[in-house]
Amino acid sequence: MISLCGTACCTNCPRLSECGGCKKADGRPFGGRCVAAEWVRTGGLENLERQKQQLIAEFNSLGVANLSVENLNLLSGRYVNLEYMLPNGTSVKLLEDDKVYLGNQIEIPGSERCYGVVGDEEYLLVCEYGCNGSDPEIFLYRKRNNREKKT
């Protein structure tokens, strides 16, 4: 096994040859951070599952129409770090390309657009986008309400 968290995220990663997997990179793929590896280190696989379920509950408690998160997957920031156009005409990226987050894509019924949800130990991001991440819009980006205090 080349991952610390027991998932297939490393073996399914198209960039595996760049870092060699989570165990080889000591939980810091591509020089960044992996939330799953950090949570496993601080409390084992049980902590990872608890944190994942807490994130799911927080996303579902937002009250966003047609947003029902059932599962979260490990996703590379490079893949989910979309560029958003702000009202003043500038663009911004909110995530780190070299970090691994928990997230998912949720289809919006009756629409060609999807919600993207991404979370880590500090933030929740809900965005909406078209095919292949086109025309992304920030729906919500905020600090988590129920995150555990760092010691």
Secondary structure, 3 states (H helix, E strand, C coil): CCCCCCCCCCCCCCCHHHHCCCCCCCCCHHHCCEHHHHHHHHHHHHHHHHHHHHHHHHHHCCCCCCCCCCCCEEEEHHHHCCEEECCCCCEEECCCCCCEEEEEEEECCCCCCEEEEEECCCEEEEEEECHHHCCCEEEEEEECCCCCCCC
